[in-house]
């Protein structure tokens, strides 16, 4: 596969991975937080702790997608696209918090994702993930494709040469 095709597929993977990562994490992060808080309260009350396994599963799916896009065999665009978008979102939340909060109403961001999204944005999680994915894309090795080289063949053995007239002979 040539590099243009590899990078095109990598960009497509990055475009698909971006909402998957954001959606899985935004949906699950607040539910996991609530599950942990309920577990702490259950410990205090000395009752069995409830667990939100679906939220934990979605959190792990989001983490797995992050792990897949940083795979060295994929084009670095697979991690660069979600990295730049996540990092930009994190920077916007840092620089223009009130504007982003105003534009991130529950009408724009689905209600199931709203609390997780705003919590992740406010605590810098989008920026952390974005920077990590961009850094994963920087390796020059990832930008070069795999090269299929011909197997090296050893040259035919050379017979020792006899010195000609007038050549010095050094013996070991």
N, C-alpha and C positions, 0 to 999 in steps of 0.2 A: 504494500500500500504506500503510495507516495505521500509526502508530507502535507500537501494541500488537502487531500482527502482526510488524512488523519486529523488535521487541525479543524476541518469542517465538522467532522463527527464529534470532536472534542467540544467545539462551540455549541453544537446542538445538545450534547450531554449537559453542558454547563447551564444552558437555558432551561432545560427540563429539571435539573437538580436544584436550581435556585428556589422555585416555589415549593419544591418538596422539602428542602431543608428548612426554609422559613415556616412553612405550614406545620410540619411535624413538630418542630421545636416550639412554635408559638402556641399550638394547641395543647401540647403536653406539659410545658414547663410550669404553668400555673397549677395544673391539676396535680403534678408531682409535688409541688410545694405544699399544697393543701393536704395531700396524703401524708406527707412527712409531719406536718403540724398536727394532723389528727392522730398520728402514731405517737407523737410526744404527749399529747393530751391523754391518750389511752394509757400510756405508761404511768402518767401521774394518777389517773383514776383507777389504775390497776384492772383494766379491762382489755380484752383482745383488740389489737390494732387493726383497723381496716386498711386495705391496700388497694390502690387504683392500678391494677395490672395493665389496663389498656393504655393509660397515660405513660406508664413506664415503657411499654412496648413501642409506642410512637416516638418517645424520646430516643430509644435505641435505634429505631429506623432512621431518624434524622441523623444520628451520629454515624450510622453505617453508610448513609449516602455521602456524608463528609469524607469518610474513610475511602469510599470508592473513587471520588473525584480527585483525590490526591495520589491515586495509583500512578506509579512511574510509567506504566505502559500506555496510559492515556495521554492525549495531547494536554499540554499545560492549560489550554483554554478551558478544559473541563473544570478546573479549579479556579482559573482566573476570572471567569464570568461571574460565578456566585461570590467570589471574594471581593471583586470590585463593587458589585451591587450591594453586598452586605456591609462592606466598609463605608461606602458612600451613605448608606442609610444610617449607620452609626454616627458618622460625622455630622450629618444633617440634624440628627437628634441632639447632638452635643452643641452645635452652633445655633440652631433655631428651634429650641425645645418647644416654645409656645406655639409657633407656627406648625410644627409637626404634630403636636397634640391636637391642635385645631383641625388639621387636615386628616388626622387618623381617627375620625369619628367612627362609632360602631356601624354607621351606614356604609362607610368605605371599607373598613376592616370587619369581616364577619364577627358576630358576637362571641362565638366559640373561641375565636383567636384573639380577641381584643385585649383581654387582661394579660395573657402571655406575651403578646406582641409589645404592648406598652411597657411591661416589666422588663423584657429583654432589651428593649430600646433604651430605657432609662438607666439600666445598670451596665450598659456597654457591651452586652453579649454580642450584638450584631457586629460591632467594631472588632471585638476579639476574634470572632469567627472569620470575618472578612480579611483581617490582616494575616491570620494563619493560612487562609487559602491563597492569598496573593503570594506570601512567602513560599508556599509549596510550589508555586508556578515559576519561580525565578531561576531554578536550576537550568543552566544551559543544556544539560544532558536531556532534559525533558523536551526541549524545543527541537533538538535534532532527532531525526527518525532512527529507527534501528537500521543499521547498515548490514546488508548481506554481502559479505566479502567472500571472495574465492578462497578456498583453503590454501594455505601457504604450502608450496611444495619445496622440498629441499633440492638445492642444485646438485647436479651429478658430481660425484667426487672427482677432484682434479688430481692427476698423477703428479708426483713430485717432478719438478723441472731440474734438469741438469744445468749447472752453470756453464755459460759460454766462455770463449776465450776473453781474457782481460777482466772478468768479473771476480770480485773477491768472494771467497767462500768462508762463511763463519759457521763453525760447527759448535753445537751445544754440548 
